[in-house]
Amino acid sequence: MRLRLPYGNRHINAQLPAGYAAEYVRPRAQPAADDPAAVARQAVYNPLGEVKPPRAGQTVAIAINDKTRPVPHEHLLPPILNGLRHAGVRDQDVLFIIATGTHPRMTPEEYSNILPSEVLDAYRVVCHDAIDEKNLTRLGETARGTPVFINSDYMAADYRIVIGNIEPHQFQGYSGGVKSAAIGLAGLPTINHNHAMMRKAGARLGEYARNPARQDVEEIGRMIGIDFAVNAILNRDKEIVQASSGDPFAVLEAGIPAARALFQAPVAALFDLMIVSPGGHPKDINLYQAQKGMAHAALATREGGQMILCAACPEGSGNREYEDWMRDSRIRSHEDVFERFAREGFKVGRHKAFQVSRDASRIQTMLVSELDDDFVRMLLLEPAPDLQTAIDRALAGLPHSARIGVMPAANSTMPVLRSP
């Protein structure tokens, strides 16, 4: 059986030996919209919920995702910007803010990776900095005690827009709605306190209404006062299948059923070996992002099983705090990670070490990547030079009857174990 998985901007291939079979676990096949630009226009011009339109003379701030998210700005932005112009808003009064959260800041040279040239030529674009206290406005605290610091440029605007995708999230339940602004434009204390809730019951993949981390994000969004959201739902090939706009809470609640139907994948029983791709670029741009696919795949892999994670990671770990924390000579095992994490308390960045060890401590995990082998070992994963070698190693101890799963779009897949 021949296997083909996304890897960076290409695919990698391998062969299962005779006698072995694999089962694909992935989002439902959904054709792309015939005219994605028309879908975007229809969504923007028919908003959900109660929204106030922008007015002439207002300043507008638009929160957009960074290079780690495949948001189809080329289709979503034209109807938004045309609508602003029609309302009398001047181009010079519109500011794009790249919502990086605690991800590495993008340089101006990278802006063309996410924005069309006509946007860059006509509008101001800046990148958020979560640790720049001088450009953060404190809004108070949420009911769950999260101190809310939000980008001051965003808060200073008369009209606030957020753009993103609705897709699964390992502990927020789903992305989309206010999240790109409530987390993407937040200060480090806000993100740290919110993300610490990932350890609470209900903070899990696919959970929304009873998810403490997600509901905290919703409260942050209400405190910000976001006027308009535009969200897309993409198929497993990162193509638009649906879009909606309007009140950000109405947009998310309307999109969740469609996202659940698209991204849920039934699993009859846990797998002995899971072969995983986060979904290629930008889902595997670094290990910080690729870990999400690892977490989703772990939900369908048995205790003591094996996983092969295929993630190019051209930008390394994706977080200096994570790297520096793991370089400590006192960390030699997953147990060391758990002990130190418990002793020092939650902090964004190093939380990635906890998430990796949470799954790799119970599932033997090999990583096929562009990373240096010693660096991979330092992160407590087992390096493999290529997918075929990794498969051959994994099958050495498995019978032909072993259950083998393949998740080629793991970051966007919600495996659901069928009840016996």
C-alpha positions, 0 to 999 in steps of 0.5 A: 500500500502506497502512502502519500502525505503533505510535507511542507510545500510538497508531498512525501511517499512511502510503501507499507509492506505486503500484508499490512493495511492502513486506514485513512482518518481525515476530514470529509471530502468536500469540493471547493466552492466553484467561485470562492470570490463570490462566496466571500462577497455573498458572506460579507454583504449578508451578515449574521446577527446584529451589526452596525455598519462603518461610517464615513470619517471612522478609523478602522482596524482589521485583525488578520492571522499571521503566516501560520494560518492559511486564511484566504485573504485574497478572496475575503478582503476585496468585499470588505475593503470595497464595503468600507470604501462604499461607506466612505471610509478612506484607505488611509484610515484603515490599519491592518494588524497581524495577530501573532499572539506569542508567535514570532513577529513577522517582518515587513518583508514577510507581509507579502506571504499573507497579503495581496500586493494591492493591499500592501500598496494601499494600506498600512500594515503593522505586526502585533507585539505581545510583550510591548507594554507601551502598546497594550491597553488594559481592559480589566479582568474576565470572570475567570481572572484573566487580565485583559491587555489588548493591542492599543492601535486596535482599541483606538480604532472606531471600528474593529474587524477580525478575519480568520478561519473556523477549524478545530483547536486542540484546547480552545475547541474551535478557532474563529470568531473573536479569537484572532483578536482576543488572543492574537492581539493580546498581551502576554499576561492575557495569553498566559492566563487563558492558555493555562486553562488548557488543563481544565476539564472541558478545554478540549478539541471540539468543545465549545459551550462548556470549554472554559478556555474558549468561553474566556476568549468569548468574554475577552471579545465582548470586552474588546467590542468587535464590530464585524467578523469574517470567517471561512471554512476550508476543506482539507486542501485549504480551499474555501467551501463556506464563509460567513460574516457579521457579529463574531459570536453569531458567525462562530456559532453558525459555523461550528456545526458545519465545521464539525460535520466537515472535520470530524472523522469516525474511528472504530478503534484505537490504532497501534501505529498512527502516521501523521502529517499536520497538513503541510505548509503552513501547518508544519511551518514549525514544531509549535504548530505541528504539535497540534496534529500530534495532539489530535492524532494521539486521541486515536492512538492506543497507550503504548502505541507508536506515532510517526509525525511528518512535519518539515518545520523549516522554521525550527521549534517556532518558539525560543522560550520552548527551546531554551526551557528544553535545553536545560540539562536537568530535563532528560525525560518526559517525567522531568518535563512534568516535574519542572512544569508543575514546580514552575507553573504554567507559562506560554512557550514552555507549555509546548514542552508539556503538550509534546511530553503529554502525548510522547510519554505514552506514545512512542513518537518519531519525527520526520523533519528538516530539523537536526537530529540532536535538536529533535532528541533534545525536544524528547522526540526520536528523529527519523531520516525519512518516512520509509525508514520510520515506517520500517522501524515501527513495523519491526515489532508489529504483526500484520494484524496491527491497526495502522492509521494515516492522518494526512491533515491532522491539524484539521481532523477531529477523530471521534471514537465510535462507541462499542 
